[in-house]
Amino acid sequence: MPGTRVILSPYDSGHCRKRMGCGPERIFESGLKGLFSRIGVQFDSEEVASDHPFPAEISSAFQLARKISERVHTCREARVFPIVLSGNCNAAVGTVSGCGAETTGIVWFDGHGEATTPETTRSGFLDGMPISILLGRAWHTLAQSVTGFSPVSGHRIVLFRRARP
């Protein structure tokens, strides 16, 4: 049994292997896979995929979060360390839910804040909302559809973002 499982979610804004959705496989194939082999980490990998025949950003994001949550939870039950590689920040909703939101701390590194809501966004970019979703401040009904989801307390999130020039 592997000690680590890499869970690949190659999606960006509901699109598979487009734009940032190309990143997970590239990071795994060009970096992690070789590194793990060199240092003797036993690992395997799996990919989560959307089942929607006509993917839409919102429905795909939450469907993928549900699948990621289930995979992460299964890994933790089997004492396998999960690493989630995604082209979409909303994968964090599934990752944290699978880890157990009640006991998980989050250190978030990003180029922007990721904490808008449908009411505060100027861009309408769903990928700018995962911190708000994790805090229970946005997309309540869909967030509750993610296995293991419960809001994270704000004092358990540390955000590092790029300073504007």
C-alpha positions as CSV (number, residue, x, y, z in Angstrom):
1,M,0.0,0.0,0.0
2,P,1.4,3.4,-0.9
3,G,2.2,6.0,1.8
4,T,1.1,8.9,-0.4
5,R,-1.6,9.3,-3.0
6,V,-1.6,12.1,-5.5
7,I,-5.1,13.2,-6.4
8,L,-5.1,15.0,-9.7
9,S,-8.0,17.4,-10.6
10,P,-7.1,18.9,-14.0
11,Y,-9.8,21.5,-14.2
12,D,-10.0,25.3,-14.5
13,S,-13.4,27.0,-14.5
14,G,-15.1,23.7,-15.3
15,H,-12.9,22.9,-18.3
16,C,-10.6,19.8,-18.2
17,R,-7.0,20.3,-19.2
18,K,-7.4,23.9,-20.3
19,R,-5.4,26.8,-19.0
20,M,-4.5,26.1,-15.3
21,G,-6.1,22.7,-15.6
22,C,-2.9,21.6,-17.4
23,G,-0.9,22.3,-14.3
24,P,-1.6,19.2,-12.1
25,E,-0.5,16.6,-14.6
26,R,2.6,18.7,-15.5
27,I,3.6,19.2,-11.9
28,F,3.1,15.5,-11.2
29,E,4.8,14.1,-14.3
30,S,7.7,16.7,-14.5
31,G,8.4,17.0,-10.8
32,L,6.7,15.0,-8.1
33,K,6.8,11.6,-9.7
34,G,10.6,11.7,-10.2
35,L,11.2,13.3,-6.8
36,F,9.2,10.6,-5.0
37,S,10.9,7.8,-6.8
38,R,14.4,9.3,-6.0
39,I,13.7,9.7,-2.3
40,G,11.9,6.4,-1.9
41,V,8.3,7.6,-1.3
42,Q,5.8,4.9,-2.1
43,F,3.0,6.6,-4.0
44,D,0.2,6.1,-6.4
45,S,-2.0,8.6,-8.2
46,E,-5.6,8.9,-9.4
47,E,-7.6,11.5,-11.3
48,V,-11.0,12.9,-10.4
49,A,-13.2,13.7,-13.4
50,S,-16.4,15.5,-13.9
51,D,-19.4,13.4,-14.9
52,H,-21.3,16.4,-16.5
53,P,-21.9,16.0,-20.2
54,F,-22.2,19.8,-20.4
55,P,-19.8,21.1,-17.7
56,A,-20.6,24.4,-16.2
57,E,-18.2,26.2,-13.8
58,I,-20.3,26.1,-10.7
59,S,-21.7,22.6,-10.9
60,S,-18.4,21.2,-11.9
61,A,-16.5,22.9,-9.1
62,F,-18.8,21.5,-6.4
63,Q,-19.0,18.0,-8.1
64,L,-15.2,17.9,-8.1
65,A,-15.1,19.1,-4.5
66,R,-17.4,16.2,-3.5
67,K,-15.2,13.7,-5.3
68,I,-12.0,15.2,-3.9
69,S,-13.5,15.2,-0.3
70,E,-14.4,11.5,-0.7
71,R,-10.9,10.6,-2.0
72,V,-9.1,12.6,0.7
73,H,-11.3,11.1,3.4
74,T,-10.6,7.5,2.1
75,C,-6.9,8.2,2.1
76,R,-6.9,9.5,5.7
77,E,-8.9,6.5,6.9
78,A,-6.3,4.2,5.2
79,R,-3.5,6.2,6.8
80,V,-2.3,7.3,3.3
81,F,-1.1,10.9,2.9
82,P,-3.2,12.7,0.2
83,I,-1.7,15.4,-2.0
84,V,-4.3,17.2,-4.2
85,L,-3.0,18.9,-7.3
86,S,-5.7,21.1,-9.0
87,G,-6.0,23.8,-11.6
88,N,-8.8,25.4,-9.5
89,C,-8.6,26.9,-6.0
90,N,-12.1,25.5,-5.3
91,A,-10.5,22.1,-4.9
92,A,-9.6,23.4,-1.4
93,V,-13.3,23.0,-0.4
94,G,-13.1,19.3,-1.1
95,T,-9.6,18.9,0.4
96,V,-10.4,20.6,3.7
97,S,-13.8,18.8,3.9
98,G,-12.1,15.4,3.4
99,C,-9.5,16.2,6.0
100,G,-12.1,17.3,8.6
101,A,-12.9,21.0,8.6
102,E,-13.3,21.0,12.4
103,T,-9.6,20.2,13.0
104,T,-7.8,21.5,9.9
105,G,-5.8,24.6,9.7
106,I,-5.2,26.3,6.3
107,V,-2.2,28.2,5.1
108,W,-3.1,29.8,1.8
109,F,-0.6,31.1,-0.7
110,D,-2.0,32.9,-3.7
111,G,-1.7,35.8,-6.0
112,H,-5.1,37.2,-4.9
113,G,-7.3,36.9,-1.9
114,E,-9.8,34.2,-2.9
115,A,-12.3,35.6,-0.5
116,T,-15.1,37.3,-2.5
117,T,-18.7,36.2,-2.5
118,P,-21.4,36.3,-5.2
119,E,-22.5,39.6,-3.6
120,T,-19.0,41.2,-3.4
121,T,-17.3,39.9,-6.6
122,R,-16.7,42.4,-9.4
123,S,-15.3,39.8,-11.8
124,G,-17.9,37.0,-11.2
125,F,-14.9,34.6,-11.0
126,L,-16.0,31.5,-8.9
127,D,-12.3,30.6,-8.3
128,G,-12.1,33.8,-6.3
129,M,-14.5,32.5,-3.7
130,P,-13.1,29.4,-2.0
131,I,-12.0,31.0,1.2
132,S,-15.5,32.5,1.6
133,I,-17.0,29.1,0.9
134,L,-14.7,27.5,3.5
135,L,-15.7,30.1,6.0
136,G,-19.4,29.4,5.3
137,R,-20.0,32.9,3.8
138,A,-20.9,31.8,0.3
139,W,-22.6,29.1,-1.7
140,H,-24.2,27.5,1.4
141,T,-26.4,25.0,-0.3
142,L,-23.8,23.6,-2.7
143,A,-21.1,23.7,0.0
144,Q,-23.3,21.5,2.2
145,S,-23.5,19.0,-0.6
146,V,-19.7,18.3,-0.2
147,T,-19.2,15.3,2.1
148,G,-17.7,16.4,5.4
149,F,-18.1,20.1,4.8
150,S,-18.5,22.4,7.7
151,P,-17.4,26.0,8.0
152,V,-13.9,26.6,9.1
153,S,-13.3,29.2,11.8
154,G,-11.5,32.3,10.5
155,H,-8.8,32.1,13.1
156,R,-7.6,28.8,11.4
157,I,-6.8,30.4,8.1
158,V,-3.6,32.2,7.3
159,L,-3.5,34.0,3.9
160,F,-0.4,35.0,2.1
161,R,-0.9,36.9,-1.1
162,R,1.2,38.7,-3.6
163,A,1.8,42.3,-2.7
164,R,0.7,44.7,-5.5
165,P,3.6,46.6,-7.0
